[in-house]
Amino acid sequence: MAGEKNKEKLILDSAVALFTSKGYLATRMEDVAKAAGISKGLTYFYYKNKEDLFMALTKKAFDQFKDEFRDEWSTRSKGKTGLDMLCSLLVKIVVFAKANQVYYDSILNFLDLLKKYNNPETRKLIDPKTLESTHFQKLLEIHHEPAKIGIMMVSQGIKDGSIRAELQPEITFYTIWSMIIGYEKMLGPIEYEGKDLKIHSENWEPGFLRLMQEMLKGTIQATKKTTVQTSLF
């Protein structure tokens, strides 16, 4: 059993290295087998095709991603507030993305797949090999687990007073997560165009954190609409 797990890990590690250097489309299963030092037939024994292999890689990515959330959630025992944990989580996710770009990209790719999967019309556009992957089916069950921990952080923040009481935990966390995804995606343009803009990569992170803190604490107040009564006659 241990030997099989080692072979699976070797194949996955080789796939990550090749996807990083050559890209997913240019990588063939025989390339992965050669890099792993395993026969092509044995590689297909563990993973039916490249799509199945990529879903296995994505499953591993979500497991590691969840560990980042778990590690941060455990710091509540050290007196960290919900807001503190969310701010630290932002930094951890950015570090995770930089250190494990293929894993992070696979997570974002799965989020796009989910959009297609949820609509019967667009589900037909997903490669059948992906849909048939047991790893894809497992991902459908576990992909929300990191978010569940993030929602608990927001709830903790509301409870300890570091986050506004009127915020709804689920909506708040998914809004923050969408901001974090946007933050990571905008690093490229900011680093490239930094000379022409007043924003640079080194002040982007603290500025983003400060804005997020102010939104959650309530420094930025929504403008209350005034009711204007009018008469048609």
C-alpha positions in Angstrom: 0.0 0.0 0.0 2.8 2.4 0.9 4.6 1.6 -2.3 1.4 2.4 -4.3 1.0 5.7 -2.5 4.7 6.6 -3.2 4.2 5.9 -6.9 1.0 8.0 -7.0 2.9 10.8 -5.2 5.8 10.5 -7.6 3.5 10.7 -10.6 1.7 13.8 -9.2 5.0 15.5 -8.3 6.3 14.9 -11.8 3.1 16.2 -13.3 3.4 19.4 -11.2 7.0 19.9 -12.4 6.0 19.4 -16.0 2.9 21.5 -15.9 5.0 24.3 -14.3 7.8 24.1 -16.9 5.9 23.1 -20.1 2.3 23.9 -19.3 -0.7 21.6 -19.1 -1.5 21.4 -22.8 2.0 20.7 -23.9 2.5 17.9 -21.3 1.7 14.3 -22.4 1.1 11.3 -20.1 4.2 9.7 -21.5 6.2 12.8 -20.5 4.9 12.4 -16.9 5.7 8.7 -16.9 9.3 9.3 -18.2 9.9 12.1 -15.6 8.6 9.8 -12.8 10.7 6.9 -14.0 7.6 4.7 -14.3 6.2 2.8 -17.3 3.5 4.5 -19.3 1.2 1.5 -18.6 1.6 1.8 -14.9 1.0 5.5 -15.0 -2.4 4.8 -16.7 -3.1 2.2 -14.0 -3.1 5.0 -11.4 -4.6 7.7 -13.6 -6.9 6.9 -16.5 -5.9 9.9 -18.6 -4.4 13.4 -18.3 -7.7 14.9 -17.2 -8.0 12.4 -14.4 -4.4 13.2 -13.4 -5.2 16.9 -13.3 -8.3 16.4 -11.2 -6.1 14.3 -8.7 -3.7 17.2 -8.7 -6.6 19.6 -8.0 -7.8 17.4 -5.2 -4.4 17.6 -3.6 -4.3 21.4 -4.1 -7.6 21.8 -2.3 -6.3 19.6 0.6 -3.2 21.7 1.0 -5.3 24.9 0.6 -7.6 23.7 3.4 -4.6 23.2 5.6 -3.7 26.9 5.2 -7.2 27.7 6.5 -7.0 25.1 9.3 -3.6 26.4 10.5 -4.9 30.0 10.7 -8.2 28.9 12.4 -6.1 27.2 15.1 -4.6 30.5 16.1 -7.8 31.6 17.7 -6.6 29.7 20.8 -3.8 32.2 21.0 -6.2 35.1 21.3 -6.4 36.1 17.6 -9.6 37.9 16.6 -11.7 36.9 13.6 -10.4 39.9 11.7 -6.8 39.2 12.6 -7.2 35.6 11.2 -8.8 36.8 8.0 -6.0 39.3 7.4 -3.3 36.7 8.1 -5.2 34.3 5.8 -5.0 36.8 2.9 -1.2 36.8 3.3 -1.0 33.0 3.5 -3.1 32.6 0.4 -0.9 35.0 -1.6 2.2 33.1 -0.4 0.6 29.8 -1.2 -0.2 31.0 -4.7 3.3 32.1 -5.3 4.9 29.0 -4.0 2.4 26.6 -5.6 1.2 28.3 -8.7 0.1 25.1 -10.5 -1.9 24.1 -7.5 -3.5 27.5 -7.1 -4.2 27.7 -10.8 -5.9 24.3 -10.6 -8.1 25.6 -7.7 -9.2 28.6 -9.9 -9.7 26.3 -12.8 -12.0 24.1 -10.7 -14.1 27.1 -9.7 -14.6 27.9 -13.4 -15.5 24.2 -14.0 -18.1 24.5 -11.2 -19.8 27.4 -13.1 -20.1 25.2 -16.1 -21.2 22.1 -14.1 -24.0 23.9 -12.4 -25.7 24.8 -15.7 -27.1 21.8 -17.7 -26.4 23.6 -20.9 -22.7 24.5 -20.2 -22.1 21.1 -18.4 -22.0 19.6 -21.9 -18.9 21.7 -22.7 -16.9 20.0 -20.0 -14.6 17.2 -21.3 -16.3 13.8 -20.5 -13.0 12.5 -19.2 -13.0 15.2 -16.5 -16.6 14.4 -15.5 -15.8 10.6 -15.3 -12.8 11.2 -13.0 -13.4 9.9 -9.5 -11.2 12.8 -8.3 -13.6 15.3 -9.9 -16.5 13.6 -8.1 -14.6 13.8 -4.8 -13.9 17.5 -5.5 -17.6 18.2 -5.8 -18.0 16.9 -2.2 -15.0 18.7 -0.6 -14.3 21.9 -2.5 -16.4 24.1 -0.1 -14.5 22.9 3.0 -11.9 25.8 3.0 -14.8 28.3 2.7 -16.6 26.7 5.7 -13.5 27.5 7.8 -13.4 31.1 6.4 -17.1 31.6 7.3 -16.3 30.5 10.9 -13.5 33.2 11.0 -16.1 35.8 10.0 -18.5 34.5 12.6 -15.8 34.6 15.2 -15.0 38.2 14.3 -18.6 39.2 14.8 -18.7 37.4 18.1 -15.5 39.0 19.4 -16.4 42.4 18.1 -13.6 42.8 15.6 -16.1 42.6 12.6 -19.4 44.5 12.2 -22.3 42.7 13.8 -24.7 43.4 10.9 -22.6 41.5 8.4 -23.8 38.1 7.1 -20.9 35.5 7.5 -21.4 33.6 4.3 -21.8 36.6 2.1 -18.9 38.4 3.8 -16.5 35.5 3.4 -17.3 34.8 -0.2 -16.9 38.6 -1.0 -13.5 38.5 0.8 -12.4 35.4 -1.2 -13.4 37.0 -4.5 -11.3 40.0 -3.5 -8.4 37.8 -2.7 -8.7 36.0 -6.1 -8.8 39.5 -7.7 -5.8 40.6 -5.6 -3.6 37.7 -6.8 -4.7 38.2 -10.4 -3.9 41.9 -10.3 -0.3 41.4 -9.1 0.9 40.9 -12.7 -0.5 44.1 -14.1 0.6 46.1 -11.1 4.1 44.8 -11.3 4.3 45.4 -15.1 2.7 48.8 -15.1 4.2 50.0 -11.7 6.4 52.7 -13.3 3.4 54.5 -14.8 1.1 54.1 -11.8 1.1 55.4 -8.3 0.6 51.9 -7.0 3.5 49.4 -6.7 3.5 45.7 -5.6 5.2 46.6 -2.3 2.4 48.9 -1.2 -0.4 46.9 -2.8 -0.6 44.3 -0.1 -0.7 46.7 3.0 -3.1 48.9 1.2 -5.4 46.0 0.3 -5.3 44.7 3.9 -6.1 48.2 5.3 -9.1 48.6 3.0 -10.4 45.1 3.9 -10.0 45.8 7.6 -11.9 49.1 7.3 -14.7 47.5 5.3 -15.1 44.7 8.0 -14.7 47.0 11.0 -17.1 49.5 9.6 -14.9 52.6 9.1 -16.3 52.8 5.6 -20.0 53.6 6.1 -22.6 53.0 3.5 -24.5 56.2 2.5 -28.1 56.0 3.8 -30.6 56.7 1.0 -33.0 59.5 1.8 -36.6 58.9 0.9 -37.9 61.7 -1.4 -41.7 61.9 -1.6 -43.1 63.2 -4.8 -46.5 63.9 -6.2 -47.6 63.4 -9.7 -50.4 66.0 -9.3 
